Amino acid sequence: MKTRFFALCVLLITTLGVSAFVADDPFAELLKRLTEFTKKYPQEKVHLHLDKPYYAIGDDIWFKAYVTDTRTTALTTVSKILYVELIDEKDSLKQQLKLPLLNGIGWGDFKLPDSLYEGNYRIRAYTQLMRNAGPNFFFDKTIKIGNSWANKVFVKTNYLFSQEGNQEKVNSTIQFTDKTGKPFGNTEVSYIVELSARTITKGKATTNEQGEITIPIVNTQPNIYKTGKITATITLADKQKITKLIPLTTTSVLTDVQFFPESGTLVQNLPSKIAFKAVNANGKGEDIKGVIMDSDGTEITSFESSHLGMGSFFVSPQAGKTYRAKVKFKNGSEKMFNLPKANVSGYVLSVNNADTGKVNLKVLLSDDLIGKGRLNLLVQQNGSIYFSVKIPTGKNVATASLPKSELPSGIITITLFNDENAPVAERLIFQNNKLDKINVGVENLKEGYQKRELMSLNLSSTNTGKPIVGSFSVAVTNTTAIKPDPLNETNILTSLLLTSDLKGYVENPNYYFMDADLNTRLALDHLLLTQGWRKIDWKAVDNSQLPVHNFQAETELKISGTVTTNSGKPVPNGKVSLFSSSAGIFAIDTLTDAKGRFNFNKLEFPDSAKFVIQARNEKGKRDVQITLDIIPGQLITSNKNIGDIEINVNEQLKNYLQNSDDYFNELTKRGVLSKTIQLKKVEIVGQKKLVEHSSNLNGAGRADAIITAKDLENTPQLSMYLSGRIAGVTVRNGQAYLRQSSGPMNIVLDGMSMTGFSLDDINVFDIETIEVLKNIGNTAIYGSQGGNGVLVITTKRGGSSSVSTYSPGIITYSPKGYAISRQFYSPKYDTHPDSRPDLRTTVYWNPNILSDEKGKFKLEYFNTDEPGLYRIVIEGIDLLGNLARETFTYQVN
């Protein structure tokens, strides 16, 4: 935590003395409470470095996670676990990874099976601690995933918008073709149109000779129904039905315009900057121009957007007048908008951030506030204080300047407080300080190389000319196949310095980092003026009102809970045992405390692990209830990045999909990759009873006998049912035995081998199926554990629920464990020559590179068989939180 004070140059006053925190100064007490608050309630940020900007079904999404502590901007030491999720267009969770963090660093990958469909997916990442601030500040990126390799039907959609009165109309034309572009003519299609999760229309149509259908959509309530989707199902000649999900990002042609006074409010007779932002119905900025008129109809000034529909103008509102903006859109239409009403009394905080060396500030007071009370100006970033000064109120205007070299990179908040410690004006600025950046240089990169040539590159990392030890990730791609989108790239700078502190969608975030010229700085200032927000509840800080933190930092895998009697009273000194055969065979015990609490901590287990938890009271009786501490999952909110949604994903990724097809077909020939959805229909002949969710190692239903829930519905105990019902099986002392076997049959419950488990320890009504394995052909796969036969028991929950209760004192639990990170395959042609085609779309990926004490590190990999301009992207961070982002290119001939 740093606190600095700056000299304030006041109009007509040459210098102003500034005092440090004073014990009886209320504002000093506020700053003290802010420091305590920030220390007690840390916040974190996440950035994921992805190997590519888009993908295809069959690909792997490789990523590295950088998680920082906002108090220090360095890698976090608070959270030790990160959640990374793949979410589809239906806002449905398709995959979730739980990754261990070592000093804020982790990595992993998503495999994209052909059970997925093409579309606009999202990758979301967060820690449990971040859930307290809400999903607005998670890492949440929209990525396009195409599908050609495992796809039979391709769709291309065009929308034609119109408006009649309050009704919005959309004519959607959808074309269905095969991979070669041949249309599916005269083919039946059924469709459902949804807006804001409400069905608007549905029906059937037959494609024309070009494979097209047209769906008219009428939105009678455009203020309620915004975005949606079309679900179209085409029936092919072989009766196979293929369903396509088509985004409907809007039904409107309207553009929304909003106006934002610079420091929060307008004040009569005080000149103020007003920023504006025009956003079209697709979520993207749209350029506008117009004029400002007062209530007398007099034109005051004109304005015009300068970047992505954003801009600003100055107005000095006069008493007794209101103001309107007459906006002209690019289609020639015009519309009037009211400006915010000016207050009679108040303050204006004006900031000029155009200077490269300093930030110029101006505080303006209305006449009635001159000489009344005192003002305090605070400059902070995420609770870390950088400057604080008292502002005199003897004049209408006071000016000040901040040296930019003393400010960190990222969003800085400047707040003006009155003498009651209430914020009266606030302004966000952005600082991009070269002093906290890592320079990455490459020493021996040539302009041209050959196919399959060994790339051996020496790189260096420095900060302010000094070598640094840092953690880096590197991705190499061929821009011929994977064309970069520099303006819209998400990288470590855009994530950790900009978008993580802004609500809503930020269009083309990397635009603000590509150049440092005046136009770019002005555009970034407009972004903060229109999308900035108040992050700290100053009233709560001043009153020492501590926020409710429902989610604590997660530092380890653990299984904990409470043991109670059937009436809900805690069971002290009870014995709790934890068993597992899938997370490495082990059994551990613990005792409950006076409140019936137990805790198994410092565990490490994979995602597929299953556990059995058994509890007994102090007297060894099992008539107790176990309640586990389970953190509820994070809700999936709708996609905020509406501007990044592409209607025709396959069409946009056409070239990449063609290259991917060649690569995937080559992998299929090698047996490395296989399709899983190519069967149209599977006929199962001779299977009498369907078994779902079975953990039978022979395969579901491959058993000598199968007992279903229907068979058991009139049986109070499992031991009673098995007695004499299954040929060759007897029951003795609650255990099942095969005739002529010396030991009991092994019980496998939802995939777990239950040593010493009695048949009557499980509630019969919880059983879905029991597969009885008697013959050696079915038991051999279980090795020594199958020597006496096996009973494979699948519960009605089928393992789909994380917790299953079988009888008093026994439950099974399938918690989310650590995902096992795989290693990116990079061929070694110098030691393992291979004549087969090398068509990798990601040439090289390495998430775990450390520079040495001299700041040096090395890259070694082989180029592919594809010529083109190769692009090296390097991102990283050092121990102090300095960030690295560099790109290099070279030609492969």
Order of alpha helices (4+ residues) and beta strands (2+ residues): alpha-beta-beta-beta-beta-beta-beta-beta-beta-beta-beta-beta-beta-beta-beta-beta-beta-beta-beta-beta-beta-beta-beta-beta-beta-beta-beta-beta-beta-beta-beta-beta-beta-beta-beta-alpha-alpha-alpha-alpha-beta-beta-beta-beta-beta-beta-alpha-alpha-beta-alpha-alpha-beta-beta-beta-beta-beta-alpha-beta-beta-beta-beta-beta-beta-beta
